[in-house]
């Protein structure tokens, strides 16, 4: 779990104040879509974005104010491109929910953290009610798994039925507003956000390329695991961007890693034999991506060996991205890592499109 929600948890646990802003509606040409969130402290933006530029500046100004007042509310922004050179944003309209007390999220986020650590997805349900005086009350719930059996027990039965009917819709679109017009309930507005564990990037090899790729993978919102049999290479000092470091013989370590449809495996060890051990452990595993570094000559030799030894079928071998990386004429370590990272993003985006269809 490395996301804005993780940053909120850090902020709450540190005892520091914050305000959470979430775009809940957008129309026309807007910089961010509904569900985009930003976390602010009294020092400014901590994580995320609601679109940058003047919109984010306005939201930050309001966030600073609500942190002082403790009053959460719903705010409307007209992003009119005819406001002049300083005011020109993009055109369109946006509505932003600003939560003045995200500290109330602690229990909910801890449940989310526990689910995501088990690589189980779920839904963050936000209910917004008008206060009698001013502002709004915000309540949030974590719904794990399919959610039907995990809806809060204190929730109105009619409201629960509406939520159940929208889970699949939220799973498809990521973030939705729930129409409550047919439900007599104190909640004025409700939003449902589908939250999944980050895709898991497993890097076999903690050398120069593995280190550079771990950094890029972290920036690109992968959960990063690096495997190497050398303690000095699979260390926090050497690779500070990895979420998990495994110091063990590469073949057996790769066999121990749980592989699923959101696992991306990159094999960049220090030699042919270690590459082969890593590949044998994961080929045909059903991972979203398996890629291995190497020259065309090396790849040809390994392909023959794997098929001759019946370690893989021709179909399984054809699914391996090797030589790995997009063809960008890369020469340096950093360029090679960028070419691999770009290929990972390409495959991930294609998979996301197919899953949404």
C-alpha positions as CSV (number, residue, x, y, z in Angstrom):
1,X,0.0,0.0,0.0
2,X,1.9,3.1,-1.3
3,X,-0.7,5.7,-2.2
4,X,-2.3,8.8,-1.0
5,X,-4.1,6.7,1.6
6,X,-0.8,5.5,2.9
7,X,0.3,9.1,3.3
8,X,-2.8,9.9,5.2
9,X,-2.1,7.1,7.6
10,X,1.5,8.4,8.1
11,X,0.1,11.9,8.8
12,X,-2.5,10.6,11.2
13,X,0.0,8.4,13.1
14,X,2.4,11.3,13.4
15,X,-0.2,13.4,15.0
16,X,0.0,16.1,12.3
17,X,-3.0,17.9,10.9
18,X,-4.1,17.6,7.3
19,X,-7.0,18.1,4.9
20,X,-8.0,15.7,2.2
21,X,-9.5,17.1,-1.1
22,X,-11.2,14.8,-3.6
23,X,-12.7,15.7,-7.0
24,X,-16.2,14.2,-6.9
25,X,-17.6,15.7,-10.1
26,X,-16.1,17.1,-13.2
27,X,-17.5,18.3,-16.6
28,X,-16.0,19.8,-19.7
29,X,-12.2,20.1,-19.9
30,X,-10.9,19.5,-16.4
31,X,-7.4,18.6,-15.3
32,X,-8.4,15.6,-13.2
33,X,-11.2,13.1,-13.2
34,X,-13.5,12.2,-10.3
35,X,-11.7,10.3,-7.6
36,X,-8.5,12.3,-7.9
37,X,-7.3,13.3,-4.4
38,X,-4.8,15.6,-2.8
39,X,-3.6,15.7,0.8
40,X,-2.6,19.0,2.3
41,X,-0.9,20.1,5.5
42,X,-0.3,23.6,6.8
43,X,2.9,23.6,4.8
44,X,1.2,22.8,1.5
45,X,0.7,19.7,-0.8
46,X,1.8,16.4,0.8
47,X,0.6,13.9,-1.8
48,X,-1.6,13.4,-4.8
49,X,-3.2,16.1,-7.0
50,X,-6.6,17.6,-7.9
51,X,-5.2,19.0,-11.1
52,X,-2.3,21.3,-10.4
53,X,-2.2,24.9,-11.5
54,X,-4.7,27.5,-10.3
55,X,-7.3,24.9,-9.3
56,X,-4.9,23.2,-6.9
57,X,-3.9,26.6,-5.6
58,X,-7.5,27.5,-4.8
59,X,-8.1,24.1,-3.2
60,X,-5.0,24.4,-1.1
61,X,-6.1,27.9,0.1
62,X,-9.5,26.4,1.1
63,X,-7.8,23.4,2.7
64,X,-5.7,25.6,4.9
65,X,-8.9,27.4,6.0
66,X,-10.8,24.2,6.8
67,X,-7.9,22.8,8.8
68,X,-8.3,25.8,11.1
69,X,-12.1,25.8,11.3
70,X,-12.4,22.0,11.3
71,X,-15.4,22.3,9.0
72,X,-15.6,19.9,6.0
73,X,-17.5,21.0,3.0
74,X,-18.3,20.6,-0.7
75,X,-16.9,23.3,-3.1
76,X,-17.7,24.2,-6.7
77,X,-15.1,25.6,-9.2
78,X,-15.7,27.1,-12.6
79,X,-12.6,26.5,-14.6
80,X,-13.4,29.1,-17.2
81,X,-10.7,29.5,-19.8
82,X,-11.8,33.2,-20.4
83,X,-10.5,34.4,-17.0
84,X,-7.4,36.0,-18.5
85,X,-3.8,34.9,-18.7
86,X,-3.4,34.3,-15.0
87,X,-6.8,32.7,-14.6
88,X,-6.9,30.6,-17.7
89,X,-7.1,26.9,-16.6
90,X,-8.8,24.7,-19.1
91,X,-12.5,25.3,-19.1
92,X,-15.1,23.1,-17.5
93,X,-16.4,22.7,-13.9
94,X,-15.3,20.7,-10.9
95,X,-16.7,19.9,-7.5
96,X,-14.3,19.1,-4.7
97,X,-15.0,17.5,-1.3
98,X,-12.6,18.8,1.3
99,X,-12.4,16.8,4.5
100,X,-11.1,18.9,7.4
101,X,-10.5,15.9,9.7
102,X,-9.1,12.9,7.8
103,X,-7.8,11.7,11.3
104,X,-11.3,10.2,11.6
105,X,-10.2,7.8,8.8
106,X,-7.7,5.9,11.0
107,X,-9.7,2.8,11.7
108,X,-11.0,2.6,8.1
109,X,-7.5,3.1,6.6
110,X,-6.1,0.4,8.9
111,X,-8.7,-2.0,7.6
112,X,-7.8,-1.0,4.0
113,X,-4.1,-1.4,4.8
114,X,-4.7,-4.9,6.1
115,X,-6.7,-5.9,3.1
116,X,-4.1,-4.5,0.6
117,X,-1.3,-6.2,2.4
118,X,-3.0,-9.5,1.6
119,X,-3.4,-8.2,-2.0
120,X,-7.1,-8.1,-1.6
121,X,-9.0,-5.3,-3.2
122,X,-12.0,-3.5,-1.8
123,X,-14.1,-0.3,-1.8
124,X,-13.9,2.9,0.1
125,X,-17.4,4.2,0.7
126,X,-17.8,7.9,1.5
127,X,-21.1,9.2,2.8
128,X,-21.7,13.0,3.1
129,X,-24.5,14.6,5.2
130,X,-25.4,18.2,5.7
131,X,-24.9,19.6,9.2
132,X,-27.6,21.7,10.9
133,X,-25.4,24.7,11.2
134,X,-22.8,24.7,8.4
135,X,-20.5,22.4,6.6
136,X,-20.9,18.7,6.1
137,X,-20.3,15.5,8.0
138,X,-18.2,12.9,6.2
139,X,-18.3,9.2,7.2
140,X,-16.2,6.6,5.5
141,X,-16.3,2.8,5.4
142,X,-14.0,0.1,4.1
143,X,-15.7,-2.7,2.2
144,X,-13.3,-5.6,1.6
145,X,-13.6,-8.2,-1.2
146,X,-17.0,-8.5,-2.9
147,X,-18.4,-6.5,0.0
148,X,-21.8,-8.1,0.2
149,X,-21.1,-9.5,3.6
150,X,-18.8,-6.7,4.8
151,X,-21.2,-3.7,4.6
152,X,-21.3,-1.9,8.0
153,X,-23.8,-3.5,10.3
154,X,-25.1,-0.1,11.5
155,X,-26.0,1.0,8.0
156,X,-29.7,1.4,7.0
157,X,-30.9,-1.7,5.1
158,X,-32.3,0.3,2.1
159,X,-28.9,2.1,1.9
160,X,-27.1,-1.2,2.0
161,X,-29.1,-2.5,-0.9
162,X,-28.2,0.5,-3.0
163,X,-24.5,0.1,-2.2
164,X,-24.6,-3.6,-3.2
165,X,-26.1,-2.7,-6.5
166,X,-23.2,-0.3,-7.3
167,X,-20.2,-2.4,-6.4
168,X,-19.7,-3.8,-9.9
169,X,-20.2,-0.4,-11.4
170,X,-17.4,1.0,-9.1
171,X,-15.2,-1.9,-9.9
172,X,-15.5,-1.1,-13.6
173,X,-15.1,2.7,-13.4
174,X,-13.0,3.1,-10.3
175,X,-14.9,6.0,-8.7
176,X,-18.6,6.7,-8.9
177,X,-21.3,8.9,-7.3
178,X,-24.3,6.9,-6.0
179,X,-27.7,8.3,-6.7
180,X,-29.6,8.3,-3.4
181,X,-32.8,10.0,-4.7
182,X,-34.8,6.8,-4.3
183,X,-33.6,6.1,-0.8
184,X,-35.0,8.0,2.2
185,X,-31.8,8.4,4.1
186,X,-29.8,11.0,6.1
187,X,-26.9,10.7,3.7
188,X,-27.0,13.5,1.2
189,X,-24.3,12.2,-1.2
190,X,-22.3,9.0,-1.4
191,X,-19.3,8.0,-3.4
192,X,-17.8,4.6,-4.0
193,X,-14.1,4.1,-4.9
194,X,-12.6,0.7,-6.0
195,X,-9.1,0.4,-4.5
196,X,-6.8,-2.4,-5.6
197,X,-3.3,-3.4,-4.5
198,X,-0.6,-1.9,-6.6
199,X,0.7,-4.3,-9.3
200,X,3.6,-6.3,-8.0
201,X,7.0,-5.7,-9.8
202,X,9.4,-8.5,-9.0
203,X,13.0,-7.8,-10.1
204,X,15.4,-10.7,-10.1
205,X,18.8,-9.1,-9.8
206,X,19.9,-6.2,-7.6
207,X,22.7,-4.9,-9.9
208,X,22.8,-1.6,-11.7
209,X,19.8,-2.2,-13.9
210,X,17.7,-3.7,-11.1
211,X,18.5,-0.7,-8.8
212,X,17.5,1.8,-11.5
213,X,14.4,-0.1,-12.4
214,X,13.3,-0.4,-8.7
215,X,13.4,3.4,-8.5
216,X,11.4,3.8,-11.7
217,X,8.9,1.1,-10.6
218,X,8.3,2.9,-7.4
219,X,7.6,6.2,-9.2
220,X,5.2,4.3,-11.5
221,X,3.2,2.9,-8.6
222,X,4.3,-0.7,-8.6
223,X,4.9,-2.5,-5.4
224,X,8.6,-3.5,-5.8
225,X,10.3,-6.6,-4.7
226,X,14.0,-7.2,-5.5
227,X,15.6,-10.6,-5.2
228,X,19.4,-11.2,-5.1
229,X,21.6,-13.8,-3.4
230,X,24.1,-11.1,-2.4
231,X,23.2,-9.2,0.8
232,X,25.1,-6.1,-0.2
233,X,22.9,-5.8,-3.4
234,X,19.5,-6.7,-1.8
235,X,19.9,-4.0,0.9
236,X,18.1,-0.8,1.8
237,X,21.3,1.1,1.5
238,X,21.8,-0.1,-2.1
239,X,18.1,-0.1,-3.2
240,X,16.1,2.3,-1.0
241,X,13.1,2.3,-3.3
242,X,12.2,-1.3,-2.9
243,X,9.2,-2.3,-0.8
244,X,10.6,-5.8,-0.2
245,X,14.1,-7.1,-0.4
246,X,14.8,-10.9,-0.6
247,X,18.3,-12.2,0.1
248,X,18.3,-15.8,-1.0
249,X,19.4,-18.1,-3.9
250,X,17.5,-16.6,-6.8
251,X,15.8,-19.7,-8.2
252,X,14.3,-20.9,-4.9
253,X,13.4,-17.4,-3.9
254,X,11.5,-16.8,-7.1
255,X,9.6,-20.1,-6.6
256,X,8.5,-18.8,-3.2
257,X,7.0,-15.6,-4.5
258,X,3.2,-15.7,-5.0
259,X,2.5,-14.9,-8.6
260,X,-0.8,-13.6,-9.8
261,X,-2.4,-11.8,-12.8
262,X,-1.0,-8.5,-11.4
263,X,2.6,-9.7,-11.1
264,X,5.3,-8.2,-13.4
265,X,8.6,-10.1,-13.4
266,X,11.8,-8.7,-14.7
267,X,14.9,-10.9,-14.9
268,X,18.2,-8.9,-14.9
269,X,20.6,-11.0,-12.9
270,X,24.4,-11.0,-13.2
271,X,24.6,-14.1,-15.4
272,X,23.1,-16.6,-17.8
273,X,22.7,-19.4,-15.1
274,X,20.9,-17.1,-12.6
275,X,18.7,-15.8,-15.4
276,X,17.8,-19.4,-16.3
277,X,17.0,-20.3,-12.6
278,X,14.7,-17.3,-12.3
279,X,13.0,-18.0,-15.5
280,X,12.4,-21.6,-14.8
281,X,10.7,-20.6,-11.5
282,X,8.2,-18.4,-13.1
283,X,7.7,-19.3,-16.8
284,X,4.1,-20.4,-17.4
285,X,3.0,-19.0,-14.0
286,X,0.3,-16.7,-15.3
287,X,2.1,-13.5,-14.5
288,X,1.0,-10.4,-16.4
289,X,4.5,-9.9,-17.6
290,X,7.7,-11.9,-17.7
291,X,10.8,-10.3,-19.3
292,X,14.4,-11.2,-19.4
293,X,17.5,-9.2,-20.4
294,X,19.9,-10.6,-22.9
295,X,21.3,-10.5,-26.4
296,X,19.6,-12.3,-29.2
297,X,22.3,-14.9,-29.2
298,X,21.9,-15.6,-25.5
299,X,18.1,-15.7,-25.8
300,X,18.3,-18.2,-28.7
301,X,20.5,-20.5,-26.7
302,X,18.2,-20.4,-23.7
303,X,15.1,-20.9,-25.8
304,X,16.5,-24.1,-27.3
305,X,17.5,-25.4,-23.8
306,X,14.1,-24.6,-22.3
307,X,12.2,-26.3,-25.1
308,X,14.6,-29.3,-25.4
309,X,14.5,-29.9,-21.7
310,X,10.7,-29.5,-21.7
311,X,11.0,-26.7,-19.1
312,X,8.6,-24.7,-21.3
313,X,6.4,-25.1,-24.3
314,X,6.9,-23.0,-27.4
315,X,3.7,-21.1,-26.5
316,X,5.0,-20.3,-23.0
317,X,8.4,-19.2,-24.4
318,X,6.7,-16.9,-26.9
319,X,5.0,-15.1,-24.0
320,X,8.3,-14.0,-22.6
321,X,9.5,-10.5,-23.4
322,X,13.1,-11.1,-24.3
323,X,15.2,-9.3,-25.1
324,X,13.4,-7.0,-22.7
325,X,12.5,-3.4,-23.1
326,X,11.1,-1.1,-25.8
327,X,13.4,-0.4,-28.7
328,X,14.6,3.2,-28.0
329,X,18.3,2.7,-28.8
330,X,19.2,2.5,-25.2
331,X,22.9,2.2,-24.2
332,X,23.4,3.3,-20.6
333,X,22.0,1.6,-17.5
334,X,19.5,4.3,-17.0
335,X,18.3,4.2,-20.6
336,X,17.9,0.4,-20.4
337,X,15.9,0.8,-17.2
338,X,13.7,3.4,-18.9
339,X,13.1,1.1,-21.9
340,X,12.0,-1.7,-19.5
341,X,9.8,0.6,-17.4
342,X,8.1,1.9,-20.6
343,X,7.3,-1.7,-21.6
344,X,5.9,-2.5,-18.2
345,X,3.6,0.6,-18.4
346,X,2.6,-0.4,-22.0
347,X,1.6,-3.9,-20.9
348,X,-0.1,-2.7,-17.7
349,X,-2.2,-0.1,-19.6
350,X,-3.2,-2.7,-22.2
351,X,-4.2,-5.1,-19.5
352,X,-6.2,-2.4,-17.7
353,X,-8.1,-1.6,-21.0
354,X,-8.9,-5.3,-21.6
355,X,-10.1,-5.7,-18.0
356,X,-12.4,-2.7,-18.4
357,X,-14.0,-4.1,-21.5
